[in-house]
Amino acid sequence: MVLLARKAIGALWSSVFMTPVRAALDVADHHGQRAQPPVTGAGIAIQAFGLRAKLRQVDRWIGQAPCRVVEVHPEVSFARLAGTPLTARNNTWAGAQLRHRLLATAGIALDSDLGDTGRQAGVDDVLDAAVCAWTARRVANGQARPLPNPPQVFSDGLPCAIWSRPTTRPAA
């Protein structure tokens, strides 16, 4: 799944990293995790380790979620929306402007005044949230496809895939 997502994203693939196995989430610090390869078979990215509290929270929530839960990666969705991997990072002016245009072309109009949220959230975070919502709508309407297709199923029985819209048009 990660390799497929990296391929879809192209040069900006560094934003996709392996999700750690559950046992790796119980190690107290990143150094300790790296010192215990039997837990994971290899070390985990510092980004993934930093997300462990949120990963645990989602893991608990999925078991009782009142709805379908899917994984979305914003850069995969933007690449699919553009019809090609993007070359400007989301935290640059050019990257933010391109993503804003792609969303507008898809019918997602972002208000210029988001109130308190607009004063606190990063531009890249707002754009990422918008494309994730757009992809979620596509999943609900049956218009999105998983990477891989069909999704992988892990030992917990849950399907695992990154959902996005199929590539259908050239870059904006």
C-alpha positions as CSV (number, residue, x, y, z in Angstrom):
1,M,0.0,0.0,0.0
2,V,2.8,2.5,0.9
3,L,4.7,1.7,-2.2
4,L,1.6,2.3,-4.4
5,A,0.9,5.5,-2.6
6,R,4.5,6.7,-3.1
7,K,4.3,5.8,-6.8
8,A,1.0,7.8,-7.1
9,I,2.6,10.8,-5.3
10,G,5.9,10.8,-7.3
11,A,8.7,13.0,-6.1
12,L,6.8,14.1,-3.0
13,W,6.6,10.6,-1.7
14,S,8.4,11.4,1.6
15,S,5.0,12.3,3.1
16,V,4.0,8.6,3.0
17,F,5.6,6.4,5.7
18,M,4.9,3.0,7.1
19,T,2.3,2.7,9.8
20,P,3.9,0.9,12.7
21,V,2.7,-2.5,13.9
22,R,0.6,-2.2,17.1
23,A,3.4,-3.7,19.3
24,A,5.7,-0.8,18.3
25,L,3.2,1.7,19.7
26,D,3.8,0.5,23.2
27,V,7.5,1.4,23.3
28,A,8.1,4.5,25.5
29,D,10.5,6.3,23.2
30,H,11.7,6.3,19.6
31,H,15.2,5.3,20.6
32,G,13.8,2.3,22.6
33,Q,11.7,1.2,19.6
34,R,14.8,1.3,17.4
35,A,16.7,-0.8,19.9
36,Q,14.0,-3.5,19.8
37,P,13.9,-4.8,16.2
38,P,12.0,-8.0,17.3
39,V,9.0,-5.8,18.1
40,T,8.7,-4.6,14.5
41,G,11.4,-6.3,12.4
42,A,12.8,-2.8,11.7
43,G,12.7,0.7,13.1
44,I,9.7,3.0,12.4
45,A,9.8,6.6,11.1
46,I,9.9,9.3,13.6
47,Q,6.8,10.8,12.0
48,A,4.9,7.5,12.6
49,F,6.2,7.3,16.1
50,G,5.0,10.8,16.8
51,L,1.5,9.8,15.8
52,R,1.3,6.8,18.1
53,A,-1.2,8.4,20.5
54,K,-3.5,9.3,17.6
55,L,-3.0,5.8,16.1
56,R,-4.0,4.2,19.4
57,Q,-7.1,6.5,19.6
58,V,-8.2,5.6,16.0
59,D,-7.5,1.9,16.7
60,R,-9.9,2.0,19.7
61,W,-12.5,4.1,17.9
62,I,-12.6,1.8,14.8
63,G,-14.0,-1.1,16.8
64,Q,-17.1,0.9,17.8
65,A,-17.3,3.4,14.9
66,P,-20.9,3.9,13.8
67,C,-19.8,4.3,10.2
68,R,-17.4,3.0,7.6
69,V,-13.9,4.2,8.2
70,V,-11.4,4.6,5.3
71,E,-7.9,5.9,5.1
72,V,-7.2,8.9,2.9
73,H,-3.8,10.4,2.1
74,P,-4.1,14.1,0.9
75,E,-1.2,13.9,-1.5
76,V,-2.5,10.8,-3.1
77,S,-5.9,12.5,-3.5
78,F,-4.3,15.7,-4.9
79,A,-2.2,13.7,-7.4
80,R,-5.3,11.8,-8.5
81,L,-7.3,15.0,-8.8
82,A,-4.5,16.6,-10.9
83,G,-4.1,13.5,-13.1
84,T,-0.4,13.5,-12.3
85,P,1.9,13.6,-9.3
86,L,2.4,17.2,-8.0
87,T,5.9,18.7,-8.0
88,A,5.4,21.6,-5.6
89,R,5.1,20.8,-1.8
90,N,1.9,21.8,0.0
91,N,3.7,24.2,2.3
92,T,5.0,26.4,-0.6
93,W,3.1,29.2,-2.2
94,A,3.1,27.5,-5.6
95,G,2.0,24.2,-4.0
96,A,-0.8,25.8,-2.0
97,Q,-2.0,27.7,-5.0
98,L,-2.1,24.6,-7.2
99,R,-4.0,22.7,-4.6
100,H,-6.5,25.5,-4.1
101,R,-7.1,25.6,-7.9
102,L,-7.5,21.8,-8.1
103,L,-10.1,22.0,-5.3
104,A,-11.9,24.8,-7.0
105,T,-12.0,22.9,-10.3
106,A,-13.5,20.0,-8.3
107,G,-16.2,22.2,-6.9
108,I,-14.7,22.7,-3.5
109,A,-14.8,26.4,-2.7
110,L,-12.8,27.4,0.4
111,D,-14.0,30.5,2.1
112,S,-11.3,33.2,2.5
113,D,-12.5,33.7,6.1
114,L,-12.5,30.5,8.2
115,G,-12.8,32.4,11.5
116,D,-10.8,31.1,14.4
117,T,-9.9,28.0,12.5
118,G,-8.3,30.2,9.8
119,R,-6.2,32.0,12.3
120,Q,-5.0,28.7,13.9
121,A,-4.7,26.2,11.1
122,G,-1.9,26.0,8.6
123,V,-2.8,26.6,4.9
124,D,-1.6,23.1,4.0
125,D,-3.7,21.6,6.8
126,V,-6.9,23.4,5.5
127,L,-6.1,22.2,1.9
128,D,-5.4,18.7,3.1
129,A,-8.7,18.6,5.1
130,A,-10.6,19.8,2.1
131,V,-9.3,17.2,-0.3
132,C,-9.8,14.5,2.4
133,A,-13.5,15.6,2.7
134,W,-13.8,15.6,-1.1
135,T,-12.3,12.0,-1.2
136,A,-14.6,10.9,1.6
137,R,-17.6,12.1,-0.4
138,R,-16.3,10.2,-3.4
139,V,-16.0,7.0,-1.3
140,A,-19.6,7.5,-0.1
141,N,-20.8,7.9,-3.6
142,G,-18.8,4.8,-4.9
143,Q,-16.6,7.0,-7.1
144,A,-13.3,6.4,-5.2
145,R,-10.9,3.4,-5.6
146,P,-8.6,1.9,-3.0
147,L,-4.8,1.5,-3.2
148,P,-4.4,-1.5,-3.4
149,N,-7.5,-2.7,-5.2
150,P,-8.8,-4.8,-3.6
151,P,-7.7,-3.6,-0.1
152,Q,-5.3,-5.7,2.0
153,V,-6.8,-7.5,5.0
154,F,-4.6,-7.8,8.0
155,S,-4.8,-10.1,11.0
156,D,-7.4,-8.0,12.7
157,G,-9.8,-8.6,9.7
158,L,-10.0,-4.9,8.8
159,P,-9.5,-3.9,5.2
160,C,-6.5,-1.6,4.7
161,A,-6.1,0.7,1.8
162,I,-5.7,4.4,0.9
163,W,-8.7,5.7,-0.9
164,S,-8.6,8.2,-3.7
165,R,-10.4,9.1,-6.9
166,P,-9.2,7.5,-10.1
167,T,-7.1,9.6,-12.4
168,T,-9.4,10.9,-15.1
169,R,-8.0,14.3,-16.3
170,P,-4.8,16.2,-16.9
171,A,-3.2,18.6,-14.3
172,A,-4.7,22.0,-13.7
